[in-house]
Amino acid sequence: METYKTAEVAAIIGIHPNTVRLYEKLQLIPKPERLSNGYRVFTDFHIEQCRLVRIAFQVEVLQNGLRKKIVKMIKVSATGDFDAAILLINEYIKQIRQERTNAEEAIEIVKQLLSGNTQPYTHHLKRKEVSEALNISMDALRNWEMNGLLTVKRKENGYRVYTNDDIQRLKIILSLRCANYSLEAILRLLRQLDQNPDTDIRAALNTPKQSDDIISVCDRLIVSLSEAEKNAYTILSILQDMKIRFL
């Protein structure tokens, strides 16, 4: 069986030697044996496990425990329990598919809301009334307003009053937040809708501007979920191969 030094593993995988050591510290790869001089000795198992780690973290989807699930899968694989790891990656794939379904359904809900097929309110609502009617916390309403997702008019006494247009906008925000779209992605969509009611909703949600300082997974949610699912199938194939090679 082939053996490798830390630097050789790093070169094969395309990472820094310190990253290999970090993988070991985090129990993402098996603990390597050491020579009498203290040098680590890695095997083909370590090489494949490092590849698996790299693919698993290529697209990090954080919502609803998905990151914890992928980390658990990696650690289980590192112990050599490939059957359990395969079970975990299949559960991960199932959940990723559900998250993508939720994201797609949210887009359809937004389309319905924009089509005007909703029952309008007959009078303007106060913040507390909106919170109760839409089941949105007061903190969320404040946060969305502070982040520029909507601007609410005030009466002379300073109280906010929400119009039917505000309610529709809140329903759009709520639907997208429930599907884990980021505030930045939602704001991008709302601004484009303000300029053009015929905006392509899917494209707006999944196409950050080049000028955006930080682009998170949730700023490209559907694209990221699709990439994560593709990577998960690659991981499944690697695990099946590792089960044959190393058991």
C-alpha positions in Angstrom: 0.0 0.0 0.0 1.2 3.5 -0.9 2.2 5.9 1.8 2.5 9.6 1.7 4.0 12.5 3.7 2.0 15.5 4.7 3.4 17.6 1.9 2.7 14.9 -0.6 -1.0 14.7 0.4 -1.3 18.4 0.2 0.2 18.5 -3.3 -2.1 15.7 -4.5 -5.2 17.3 -3.2 -4.2 20.9 -3.9 -4.3 22.3 -0.4 -1.8 23.7 2.1 0.0 21.2 4.4 -1.5 23.0 7.4 -5.0 22.2 6.0 -4.1 18.5 6.1 -3.2 18.9 9.7 -6.4 20.9 10.4 -8.4 18.0 8.8 -6.7 15.7 11.2 -7.3 18.0 14.2 -11.0 18.3 13.3 -11.3 14.5 12.9 -12.3 14.8 9.2 -9.6 12.3 8.2 -8.3 9.2 10.1 -5.5 9.9 12.6 -2.3 8.9 10.7 0.4 6.7 12.1 3.8 8.3 12.9 7.3 7.3 12.2 9.9 7.2 15.0 11.0 10.7 13.9 7.4 12.0 14.4 6.6 12.3 10.7 3.0 11.5 9.8 2.3 8.6 7.4 -0.7 8.8 5.2 -2.4 6.2 3.0 -4.7 6.1 0.0 -7.6 6.1 2.5 -6.4 9.6 3.7 -6.1 10.8 0.1 -9.7 9.8 -0.8 -11.0 11.1 2.5 -9.4 14.5 1.8 -11.0 14.6 -1.6 -14.3 13.9 0.0 -13.8 16.7 2.5 -12.9 19.1 -0.2 -16.1 18.3 -2.2 -18.3 18.4 0.8 -17.2 21.9 1.7 -17.1 23.2 -1.8 -20.7 24.5 -1.4 -21.7 25.0 2.3 -25.4 25.0 2.8 -26.1 26.1 6.3 -29.8 26.1 6.9 -31.8 23.5 8.8 -28.9 21.5 10.1 -27.5 20.6 6.7 -23.9 21.7 7.5 -24.0 19.6 10.7 -25.2 16.6 8.7 -22.5 16.8 6.1 -19.8 17.2 8.9 -21.2 14.2 10.7 -21.1 12.2 7.4 -17.4 13.1 6.9 -16.4 12.2 10.4 -18.3 8.8 10.2 -16.5 8.1 6.9 -13.2 8.9 8.5 -13.8 6.1 11.0 -14.3 3.6 8.1 -18.0 3.1 8.7 -18.9 3.6 5.1 -22.4 2.1 5.3 -23.4 4.7 7.9 -21.7 7.5 5.9 -23.7 6.4 2.8 -26.9 6.4 4.8 -26.1 10.0 6.0 -25.3 11.3 2.5 -28.6 9.9 1.2 -30.4 11.7 4.0 -28.5 14.8 3.1 -29.5 14.5 -0.6 -33.2 14.0 0.4 -33.1 17.2 2.5 -31.3 19.2 -0.1 -34.0 18.3 -2.6 -36.7 19.4 -0.2 -34.9 22.7 0.4 -34.8 23.3 -3.4 -38.5 22.4 -3.7 -39.2 25.0 -1.0 -37.2 27.6 -2.8 -39.0 26.8 -6.1 -42.4 27.0 -4.4 -41.6 30.3 -2.8 -41.0 31.7 -6.3 -44.5 30.5 -7.4 -46.0 32.1 -4.3 -44.4 35.4 -5.2 -45.8 35.1 -8.7 -49.3 34.6 -7.4 -48.9 37.5 -5.0 -47.8 39.7 -7.8 -50.7 38.6 -10.0 -53.1 40.3 -7.5 -54.9 37.1 -6.6 -55.1 37.9 -2.9 -57.8 39.4 -0.7 -57.0 43.1 0.0 -57.4 44.6 3.5 -60.2 47.1 3.7 -58.3 49.4 6.0 -54.7 50.3 6.9 -53.1 48.2 9.6 -50.8 49.1 12.5 -47.6 47.2 13.1 -49.1 45.0 15.8 -52.1 44.2 13.6 -49.7 43.3 10.7 -47.6 41.1 13.1 -50.7 39.2 14.2 -52.4 39.0 10.8 -49.3 37.6 9.0 -47.7 35.8 12.0 -44.5 37.9 11.7 -42.7 39.0 14.8 -42.4 42.7 15.6 -38.6 42.3 15.6 -38.7 40.8 12.1 -40.8 43.8 10.9 -38.4 46.2 12.4 -35.4 44.3 10.9 -36.9 44.2 7.4 -37.6 47.9 7.5 -34.1 48.7 8.9 -32.6 46.7 6.0 -34.5 48.7 3.4 -36.9 45.9 2.3 -39.9 48.3 2.8 -40.6 51.8 3.8 -43.8 52.3 5.9 -45.6 55.6 6.0 -46.5 57.2 9.4 -49.4 59.1 10.6 -49.1 62.5 12.2 -48.9 60.9 15.6 -45.9 58.8 14.4 -47.6 55.5 14.2 -46.8 53.4 11.2 -49.7 52.4 8.9 -49.4 49.5 6.5 -51.2 49.7 3.1 -52.3 46.9 1.0 -49.1 47.3 -1.1 -47.1 47.0 2.1 -48.9 43.9 3.1 -48.3 42.3 -0.3 -44.6 43.3 -0.1 -44.4 41.7 3.4 -46.0 38.5 2.1 -43.4 38.3 -0.6 -40.6 38.8 1.9 -42.1 36.3 4.3 -42.5 33.6 1.6 -38.9 34.0 0.5 -37.4 34.1 4.0 -39.3 30.9 4.9 -37.5 29.3 2.0 -34.1 30.6 3.3 -33.4 33.3 0.7 -31.1 36.0 2.1 -32.2 39.5 2.9 -29.8 40.7 0.2 -31.3 38.5 -2.5 -34.9 39.6 -1.5 -33.9 43.3 -1.5 -32.3 42.8 -4.9 -35.6 41.3 -6.2 -37.8 44.0 -4.7 -35.7 46.8 -6.1 -35.9 45.2 -9.6 -39.7 44.7 -9.2 -40.1 48.4 -8.3 -38.4 49.3 -11.6 -40.0 46.6 -13.7 -43.1 44.5 -12.6 -42.2 41.9 -15.2 -38.8 41.2 -13.7 -37.7 37.5 -13.9 -38.0 36.5 -10.3 -35.8 33.4 -10.4 -33.0 35.3 -12.2 -33.2 38.3 -9.8 -33.0 36.0 -6.7 -30.1 34.0 -8.0 -27.9 36.6 -9.7 -25.9 38.8 -7.3 -24.3 42.0 -8.7 -20.6 41.9 -9.4 -20.3 44.9 -7.1 -21.7 43.0 -4.1 -18.9 42.8 -1.4 -19.9 39.4 -0.1 -22.0 36.8 -1.9 -23.4 34.0 0.3 -25.0 30.7 -0.5 -28.4 32.2 0.3 -27.8 34.9 -2.3 -27.8 32.2 -5.0 -30.0 29.7 -3.2 -31.4 27.6 -6.0 -28.1 27.5 -7.8 -26.2 26.6 -4.6 -28.7 23.9 -3.7 -28.4 22.4 -7.2 -24.6 22.4 -6.9 -24.7 21.0 -3.4 -26.9 18.1 -4.6 -24.5 17.4 -7.5 -21.6 17.3 -5.2 -23.5 15.0 -2.8 -23.9 12.5 -5.6 -20.2 12.7 -6.2 -19.6 12.0 -2.5 -21.9 9.1 -2.6 -19.9 7.6 -5.5 -16.6 8.2 -3.6 -18.0 6.5 -0.5 -19.2 3.5 -2.5 -15.7 3.2 -4.0 -14.0 3.6 -0.6 -16.2 0.8 0.8 -14.9 -1.6 -1.9 -11.3 -0.5 -1.6 -10.7 -0.1 2.1 -12.9 -2.6 3.8 
